[in-house]
Amino acid sequence: MSEGIKDRAGLSEAAAQSRASVLRSRAESYIALSRHEAAIADLTESIALVPDNARAWRLRGESHRVIERYDAALEDFDEALKLEPDSAYALGSRGQTYAAMGRLEDAMADFDHALTLSPDSLWILEAKADALVDLDRLDEALDEHAKIIALNGELAYSWVARGDLYQRLHLYAEAIDDYTKALELDPEHVRALSRRGEALRMMDRYEDALADLNRALDLDPGNDRALGSRGAVLSELGDNEAALRDLDGAIELDPEYIWAYRVRGEIYQEMERHEEAVADFTQALHLEFGD
C-alpha cells in the first residue's frame, strides 16, 4: 500500500495521507455547497492517494447519487461497504440509490440493515417510508412515520410527510391534524398550508380551504399546486372566472400538470365552452396515457 501511494503521487506516505485528508475535508464543504463536480474531483484524487479510506468512497458515492449518476454511486458505495460493512451511512445512501433506480427490494434490504445498526436515524427511516409508499405498502409506511415523529416531533417536515400519506389514503381529517401540527411548529410552511387547503377542499370545507391556499400563495406566488387547488376551490364557490385564472397560471407554471387540465376542462364543460373542454381533456389524456 505504501509503495503504491508513493508511486502514484510522488509523495511520502505521510504526505499522501495528509493531502488526501484535506481533499476529503474540502470535498465535504463542496458537497454542502452543492458543488458536486468539484467534490468528485477532490475525492477522486483522495481515493487515488489513499484507496482504503471508506469515507472518501462514501462521500463520492453521495455526490454521484445527488447528481443522478446512479451506477457510479453504486460502485462507490459498494467499495465503501467492502471497507466498512457496517456503515449505516453507506447502506442508507446505497438504499436511496437503489430506490431512485426503481430497485425497491434492494433498497429495502439496505434500509433494514442500516436500521439494525442505527435504529434512530431519521433520514434512513424517512427513506424507508418513501420506498414503502412506492411499493404500495402504505400501512407499513405509516408505521415508519409514527417512529419518526416519536423520535422527534419538533420537525414540521415529519408531520407534513405523514399528512401527505394520510391524504393519499383519503384520510383527510387525519391529514388535516398533521398539517395543523406542522403549522404550529412553522406557521409559514407553504406545503403544509397548500396540502391542508387541498384536504379541506376534499372535505367540502371551501372557505377554510381558500384561507389556507391564499396564505400559501401569499408566501409563494409561484406555487403551481396551490394555484391549481385554489382554482378548484373557487369553482366550487361559484367563481369560475377566477378559477380559470388560477388554473391558467398553474398550467403556465407547469405545462404537464395533468390534474389542472382535467379540472379546467370540467369548468369549461360546465360553462358550455366545449371546444376548450375537449382540448383540455385531450391534453390530459396525452400527458397521462400518450394518446
C-alpha positions as CSV (number, residue, x, y, z in Angstrom):
1,M,0.0,0.0,0.0
2,S,2.8,2.5,0.9
3,E,4.7,1.9,-2.2
4,G,1.6,2.3,-4.3
5,I,0.9,5.7,-2.8
6,K,4.5,6.8,-3.4
7,D,4.5,5.6,-7.0
8,R,1.2,7.4,-7.9
9,A,1.8,10.7,-6.3
10,G,5.5,11.1,-5.7
11,L,4.8,11.8,-2.1
12,S,5.8,10.1,1.1
13,E,3.1,8.0,2.7
14,A,2.6,10.7,5.4
15,A,2.3,13.4,2.9
16,A,-0.1,11.4,0.8
17,Q,-2.3,10.7,3.8
18,S,-2.2,14.4,4.8
19,R,-3.1,15.6,1.3
20,A,-5.9,13.0,1.0
21,S,-7.3,14.1,4.3
22,V,-7.5,17.8,3.3
23,L,-9.1,16.8,0.0
24,R,-11.8,14.8,1.8
25,S,-12.5,17.7,4.1
26,R,-12.7,20.2,1.2
27,A,-15.0,17.9,-0.6
28,E,-17.4,17.8,2.3
29,S,-17.6,21.6,2.1
30,Y,-18.1,21.4,-1.7
31,I,-21.0,18.9,-1.1
32,A,-22.5,21.3,1.5
33,L,-22.4,24.0,-1.3
34,S,-23.9,21.6,-3.8
35,R,-20.7,21.8,-5.9
36,H,-20.7,18.1,-6.6
37,E,-18.4,18.0,-9.6
38,A,-15.7,19.8,-7.5
39,A,-16.3,17.3,-4.7
40,I,-16.0,14.4,-7.0
41,A,-12.7,15.7,-8.4
42,D,-11.2,16.1,-4.9
43,L,-12.5,12.7,-3.8
44,T,-11.1,11.0,-6.9
45,E,-7.7,12.3,-6.1
46,S,-8.1,11.5,-2.5
47,I,-9.0,7.9,-3.4
48,A,-6.0,7.6,-5.7
49,L,-3.8,8.7,-2.9
50,V,-5.4,6.5,-0.1
51,P,-7.7,3.9,-1.6
52,D,-8.6,2.3,1.7
53,N,-10.5,5.2,3.2
54,A,-14.2,4.3,3.3
55,R,-15.2,7.9,4.0
56,A,-13.9,9.1,0.6
57,W,-15.8,6.4,-1.2
58,R,-19.0,7.2,0.8
59,L,-18.7,10.9,0.0
60,R,-18.1,10.4,-3.7
61,G,-20.9,8.0,-3.9
62,E,-23.2,10.6,-2.3
63,S,-22.2,13.2,-4.8
64,H,-22.8,10.8,-7.6
65,R,-26.2,10.0,-6.2
66,V,-27.3,13.6,-5.8
67,I,-26.4,14.4,-9.5
68,E,-28.2,11.1,-10.5
69,R,-25.1,9.2,-11.7
70,Y,-26.6,6.1,-10.0
71,D,-24.3,3.4,-11.5
72,A,-21.2,5.3,-10.3
73,A,-22.8,5.9,-6.9
74,L,-23.5,2.2,-6.5
75,E,-19.9,1.4,-7.4
76,D,-18.6,3.8,-4.8
77,F,-21.0,2.6,-2.0
78,D,-20.0,-1.0,-2.8
79,E,-16.4,-0.1,-2.3
80,A,-17.2,1.8,0.9
81,L,-19.1,-1.2,2.3
82,K,-16.2,-3.6,1.5
83,L,-14.1,-1.4,3.7
84,E,-16.8,-0.8,6.4
85,P,-19.5,-3.4,6.1
86,D,-21.5,-2.0,9.0
87,S,-21.7,1.6,7.8
88,A,-25.3,2.7,8.3
89,Y,-24.5,5.9,6.2
90,A,-23.3,3.9,3.2
91,L,-26.1,1.4,3.5
92,G,-28.7,4.1,3.8
93,S,-27.3,6.1,0.8
94,R,-27.0,2.9,-1.3
95,G,-30.6,2.2,-0.4
96,Q,-31.6,5.7,-1.6
97,T,-29.7,5.0,-4.9
98,Y,-31.4,1.7,-5.4
99,A,-34.8,3.4,-4.7
100,A,-34.0,6.1,-7.3
101,M,-33.2,3.3,-9.8
102,G,-36.5,1.5,-9.1
103,R,-34.8,-1.4,-7.3
104,L,-37.0,-1.1,-4.3
105,E,-36.5,-4.6,-2.8
106,D,-32.7,-4.0,-2.8
107,A,-33.4,-0.6,-1.3
108,M,-35.5,-2.1,1.5
109,A,-32.7,-4.7,2.3
110,D,-30.2,-1.9,2.7
111,F,-32.6,0.3,4.8
112,D,-33.4,-2.6,7.1
113,H,-29.7,-3.5,7.6
114,A,-28.9,0.2,8.2
115,L,-31.6,0.5,10.8
116,T,-30.4,-2.5,12.7
117,L,-27.1,-0.5,13.1
118,S,-28.7,2.9,13.6
119,P,-32.3,2.5,14.6
120,D,-32.9,6.2,15.4
121,S,-31.6,7.5,12.1
122,L,-34.4,9.8,10.9
123,W,-33.2,10.1,7.3
124,I,-33.0,6.4,6.9
125,L,-36.4,5.9,8.4
126,E,-37.8,8.6,6.0
127,A,-36.1,6.9,3.0
128,K,-37.6,3.5,4.0
129,A,-41.0,5.1,4.4
130,D,-40.8,6.5,0.9
131,A,-39.8,3.2,-0.5
132,L,-42.7,1.5,1.2
133,V,-45.0,4.0,-0.4
134,D,-43.5,3.2,-3.8
135,L,-44.1,-0.5,-3.0
136,D,-47.8,0.4,-2.1
137,R,-47.2,-0.9,1.4
138,L,-48.9,2.2,2.9
139,D,-49.8,0.9,6.3
140,E,-46.2,-0.1,6.9
141,A,-45.1,3.4,5.7
142,L,-47.4,4.9,8.3
143,D,-45.7,2.8,10.9
144,E,-42.3,4.3,9.9
145,H,-43.7,7.8,10.0
146,A,-45.0,7.1,13.5
147,K,-41.5,6.1,14.6
148,I,-40.0,9.3,13.0
149,I,-42.5,11.5,14.9
150,A,-41.9,9.6,18.1
151,L,-38.2,10.2,17.8
152,N,-38.5,13.9,17.1
153,G,-41.9,15.6,16.9
154,E,-40.5,19.0,16.6
155,L,-39.8,18.8,12.8
156,A,-42.6,20.3,10.8
157,Y,-41.4,18.3,7.8
158,S,-42.2,15.0,9.5
159,W,-45.8,16.0,10.2
160,V,-46.2,17.1,6.6
161,A,-44.8,13.9,5.3
162,R,-47.3,11.8,7.3
163,G,-50.1,14.2,6.4
164,D,-49.3,13.6,2.7
165,L,-49.6,9.9,3.3
166,Y,-52.9,10.2,5.1
167,Q,-54.1,12.3,2.2
168,R,-53.1,9.6,-0.2
169,L,-55.1,7.2,1.9
170,H,-58.1,9.6,1.7
171,L,-57.9,10.0,5.5
172,Y,-58.4,13.8,5.2
173,A,-59.2,14.5,8.9
174,E,-56.0,12.8,10.0
175,A,-54.1,14.7,7.3
176,I,-55.5,18.0,8.4
177,D,-54.5,17.2,12.0
178,D,-50.9,16.5,10.9
179,Y,-50.7,19.6,8.7
180,T,-52.0,21.7,11.6
181,K,-49.3,20.3,13.9
182,A,-46.7,21.2,11.3
183,L,-48.1,24.8,11.1
184,E,-48.0,25.1,14.9
185,L,-44.2,24.4,14.5
186,D,-43.7,26.5,11.4
187,P,-46.6,28.9,10.6
188,E,-45.2,29.7,7.2
189,H,-44.7,26.2,6.0
190,V,-46.0,26.6,2.4
191,R,-46.5,22.9,1.7
192,A,-48.4,22.4,4.9
193,L,-50.7,25.3,4.1
194,S,-51.2,24.1,0.5
195,R,-51.8,20.5,1.4
196,R,-54.1,21.3,4.3
197,G,-56.1,23.5,1.9
198,E,-56.4,20.6,-0.5
199,A,-57.5,18.3,2.3
200,L,-60.1,20.8,3.4
201,R,-61.3,21.1,-0.2
202,M,-61.8,17.3,-0.2
203,M,-64.0,17.6,2.9
204,D,-66.1,20.4,1.3
205,R,-64.7,23.0,3.7
206,Y,-64.2,25.5,0.9
207,E,-63.9,28.7,2.9
208,D,-61.3,27.2,5.2
209,A,-59.5,25.8,2.2
210,L,-59.5,29.1,0.5
211,A,-57.9,30.8,3.5
212,D,-55.1,28.2,3.6
213,L,-54.4,28.4,-0.2
214,N,-54.5,32.2,-0.2
215,R,-51.9,32.2,2.6
216,A,-49.7,29.7,0.8
217,L,-49.8,31.8,-2.4
218,D,-49.0,35.0,-0.4
219,L,-45.9,33.2,0.7
220,D,-45.1,31.5,-2.6
221,P,-46.9,33.1,-5.5
222,G,-45.4,30.7,-8.0
223,N,-46.7,27.5,-6.3
224,D,-48.4,25.8,-9.1
225,R,-50.1,23.1,-6.9
226,A,-51.6,25.8,-4.6
227,L,-52.8,27.7,-7.6
228,G,-54.5,24.6,-9.1
229,S,-56.1,23.7,-5.8
230,R,-57.3,27.3,-5.3
231,G,-58.8,27.2,-8.8
232,A,-60.8,24.1,-7.9
233,V,-62.0,25.7,-4.6
234,L,-63.0,28.9,-6.4
235,S,-65.0,26.9,-8.9
236,E,-66.8,25.1,-6.0
237,L,-67.6,28.6,-4.6
238,G,-69.1,29.6,-7.9
239,D,-66.4,31.9,-9.3
240,N,-65.4,30.1,-12.4
241,E,-63.7,33.1,-14.0
242,A,-61.3,33.4,-11.0
243,A,-60.9,29.6,-11.0
244,L,-59.8,29.7,-14.7
245,R,-57.3,32.4,-14.0
246,D,-55.7,30.3,-11.3
247,L,-55.7,27.2,-13.4
248,D,-54.3,29.1,-16.4
249,G,-51.5,30.2,-14.1
250,A,-50.9,26.7,-12.7
251,I,-50.6,25.3,-16.2
252,E,-48.3,28.1,-17.3
253,L,-46.0,27.2,-14.5
254,D,-46.2,23.5,-15.2
255,P,-47.4,22.6,-18.7
256,E,-47.6,19.0,-17.7
257,Y,-49.9,19.5,-14.8
258,I,-52.4,16.8,-15.7
259,W,-54.9,17.4,-12.9
260,A,-55.1,21.1,-13.7
261,Y,-56.1,20.3,-17.3
262,R,-58.8,18.0,-16.1
263,V,-60.2,20.5,-13.6
264,R,-60.1,23.3,-16.2
265,G,-61.8,21.0,-18.7
266,E,-64.6,20.3,-16.3
267,I,-65.0,24.1,-15.7
268,Y,-65.1,24.7,-19.4
269,Q,-67.7,22.0,-19.8
270,E,-69.8,23.5,-17.0
271,M,-69.6,26.8,-18.8
272,E,-70.6,25.1,-22.1
273,R,-67.2,26.0,-23.7
274,H,-67.0,22.6,-25.1
275,E,-64.2,23.1,-27.7
276,E,-61.9,24.3,-24.9
277,A,-63.0,21.4,-22.7
278,V,-62.2,18.9,-25.4
279,A,-58.8,20.5,-25.8
280,D,-58.0,20.2,-22.1
281,F,-59.3,16.6,-21.7
282,T,-57.3,15.7,-24.8
283,Q,-54.1,17.2,-23.4
284,A,-54.7,15.4,-20.1
285,L,-55.1,12.1,-21.9
286,H,-52.0,12.8,-24.0
287,L,-49.9,13.6,-20.9
288,E,-51.1,10.6,-18.8
289,F,-51.5,7.9,-21.4
290,G,-49.7,9.1,-24.5
291,D,-52.9,9.4,-26.6
